[in-house]
Amino acid sequence: MASTTQPQTEFVRAISRLDATALVVGSMIGSGIFIVSAQILRDVHAPGLLLLVWGLSGLVTLMGALSYGELAAMFPRAGGQYVYLREGISPLFGYLYGWTLFVVIQTGTIAAVAVAFARFTAVLFPALAPDVFLGGTIAFPQPIGPITVGLSPQRLLAIASVVVLTWVNVRGVKTAAFIQTTLTAIKTAALAALILLGLTVGRNAAAIAANFGPDFWPAGGLTAALLPVLGAAMVGSLFSMDAWNNVGFAAGELEEPTRDLPFAMAAGVLTVTVLYLLANVAYLHVLPARDIASAPQDRVATAALQVILGNAGLYVMAVAIMISTFGCNNGLILSGARVYYAMSRDDLFFRSAGALHPRYRTPAVALVVQAVWTSMLCLSGTYSQLLEFVIFAALLFYMLTAVGLFVLRLKRPGAPRPVRVPGYPWLPAAYLALNGLIALALLVEKTTYSGLGLLCVLLGVPVYFIWRAVTGAGGAGGAGGAQTSGSHPGA
């Protein structure tokens, strides 16, 4: 069984409160805030709705962080949301989350961010072309369309960045946490500088008059625009807000997880929400809405900085986004592997992934397996489509985790709760309802992608039962589950 055959090496508790908050902020701020506003504005056609989409996404995410604080304090163990779902609902739902996280949510996000890193590196080094030199095109029906699978200089660089960061994370959480905190400080300062420049030096009177005048809201009113705002338009902003929960995956390595996890989630999400809103206000002060919507390759931040700094802005922004995406992936790679580690301890993932490196005390095998699958996704060329699957699948599990919060209040009323959800039951209920509305709108607006995301989740059901039959795993009731539910420091 997992508890007797796998080494009992403990994690290194080296992540401070500052590091944990930096992990939240750094995992959230990647490339999205610099590019997705273009697509959002093409969807909603009004500056006011652009800000509404970002504000609503931030509000929903902050409500989630406040709701998760109670669960994080109850179960301060490696695995985070996997453990919350396993304990709150059932081992099956915990497994489905871990399965979907590995297949598309975490690895797909890492692949997308890695490709964004390579794309902006190509601004400095044009030889890093996106053209595939070895591979072919697979024809899928619309709306997915043709997908080019194979090797390109940009994809190879994306894979190389994943390999480097995986190597760094294998060699110890202290180094990875230091890199994360440092890069988060740099990119937060860079985003703040962009905001400051946009609101001062870059103020464009014509853009301000056009964006904040009569066209600020759509001509048909807010009611007519509500469904697009809740649906397709929120895909990019929600993706840019995602990964705030990743800090819970690494709870076994926090110095004071019970105290620091809820703080890091709430403070990190609030910080990013404010920065994102201010960044979009800055864009609207520099560029007319039509220029934001038509920014070359959707590089809104680059277009804004070019207006302010001239051609130098192109290269300054490229470097800033390279740092941002590299730091983002460091956090995603660090945290994701801890879920597969926790699943392995329940005999629900490759057994070797449940062992820690004897020297560095990191889940080395889980990190390597994650890197291999992520690299395959980079080569598939499906990263843009993966973002669509990621959001719907992630929303489903956010909703289920909120349900688990209510279930645990009923099943374990006397369980220690060092932190309680403020405004219970209204705040988590509102969070659940808003996520449900967004998911419903996505089903209507992006039926194919949402359906495929749901199919991806459901495919995990037979895999779960087959895996249990083959390994004899008992989920949370088995040896591995007993261990991760108990006092083992690595759980």
C-alpha positions, 0 to 999 in steps of 0.5 A, a space after each residue: 500500500 502507499 503508506 508502507 511502500 513509499 518513503 516517508 520523507 517529509 516536505 521542507 516547510 520553507 514557504 513564508 506568508 510573503 512567499 505564499 502571497 507572491 505565489 498567488 499573485 505570481 501564478 495569476 499574473 501571466 500574459 492575460 492582462 497584457 493581451 485578452 482585453 482586445 478580445 473582450 472588447 471585440 465581444 462586448 463593443 463598449 469600454 464600460 462593459 470591458 471594465 465590467 467584465 474585469 470587475 465581475 471576474 475579480 469579484 467572483 474570484 475574490 468571493 472564491 478566495 474568501 470561501 476557500 479560506 475555511 477549507 484551506 485552514 481545515 485541510 492544510 495539506 499537499 493537494 489543496 482543492 483535490 483534498 477539499 473535494 475528496 473530503 467534502 464530497 467524495 474521493 471520486 470528485 477529488 479524483 476527477 479534479 486531479 484528473 482534469 487538472 493533469 489532462 487540461 487545467 494545469 498542464 494546458 495553462 502551463 503550455 499556454 503561458 509557455 507559448 506566450 513566453 516564447 512569442 514575446 521572446 520572438 520580439 527580441 529574437 525574430 529567428 524564433 518563428 512560429 512556423 512549424 518545420 516538422 509536423 502537419 495539420 489535423 482538420 477539425 470541424 468548426 469552431 475548433 478548426 484546423 490544428 497544426 501539430 509539430 515542431 517550431 522554434 517558438 514551441 521548442 523554446 516554450 518546451 525549454 522554458 518548462 524543462 528549465 523551471 521543472 529542473 529548478 523546482 526539482 532542486 528544492 522549494 526554497 530556490 523555487 520560492 525565492 525565484 517566485 517572490 523575486 519575479 513576482 516583485 519585478 512583474 508587479 512593479 512593471 505592471 504598476 509602472 505601465 498603469 502609472 505611465 498610462 494614467 499620466 504621461 500617456 494620457 490621450 485626450 482624444 482616447 479619453 473623450 471617445 472611451 468615457 463619453 456617450 459610447 462608454 455603455 452599449 446603445 442597447 443598455 446593459 440588459 441586452 449585453 448581459 449574456 455576452 458579458 457573463 459568457 464568452 467575454 469572460 473567458 479571457 478575464 477568468 483565465 487571467 484571474 485563474 490559478 489563485 487556488 494553486 497555493 493550496 496545492 503546496 500547503 505541505 510546504 508552508 511554514 504556517 499553512 493554517 494561518 497563511 493560506 487564507 491570508 495569501 489567497 484573499 490578499 493575492 486575489 485582491 491585489 491582482 484584481 485592483 491591478 487588472 482594473 487599473 491596467 484596463 483604465 490605463 489602456 482606455 486613457 491611452 488608446 481608443 476602444 477601436 485600437 484596443 480591439 484591433 491591437 496587432 496580435 492582441 498585444 494591447 499593453 505593447 500598443 499602449 507602451 508604443 504610444 507612450 515610449 515609441 518603438 522602445 515600448 515594443 521591446 520594454 513590454 516584451 521583456 516585461 511579459 517574458 518575466 511575467 510569464 516565466 514567473 507565472 509558470 514557475 508558480 504553476 509548475 511548483 504547485 501542480 505537481 503537489 496534487 499528483 503527489 497527493 493523488 499518488 498517496 491515495 493510490 490514484 496516480 502513478 505510485 512513483 509520483 508519491 515519493 519525494 526526492 531523497 535529497 531535495 524533498 520535492 515531488 520530483 517524479 510528479 514534476 517530471 510527468 507534468 513536464 512531459 505532458 505539458 510539452 506534448 500540449 505545447 507541440 499540439 498547437 492546441 493551446 488557444 483552444 485549451 484555454 476554452 476547455 480550461 475555464 469551463 472545467 475549472 468553473 465546474 470544480 469551483 462550484 463543486 468545491 463550494 458545494 463541498 463547503 456546505 456539505 462539510 458544515 453539515 457532515 462535520 459541524 464540530 470539526 475545527 475551523 481555524 478560519 470561517 467564511 465571512 458572511 456564511 452562508 450568503 457569500 459562498 452561496 452567491 459565489 456558487 450562483 455566479 459561477 453557475 450563471 457563468 457556466 450556463 452562459 458559456 454553455 450557450 455561447 461556447 457550446 462546443 468548447 464547454 461540451 468538450 470540457 465537460 467530456 474531459 471531466 466525465 472521461 475521468 469516471 471510468 478511469 477512476 474505477 479502472 485505476 481503483 480495480 487495478 491498484 486496489 485503491 480505497 480513495 480517502 478510505 484506503 491506506 493512502 487516503 488515511 495517510 493524507 487525511 491524517 497527520 503525515 507531514 507530507 500530506 
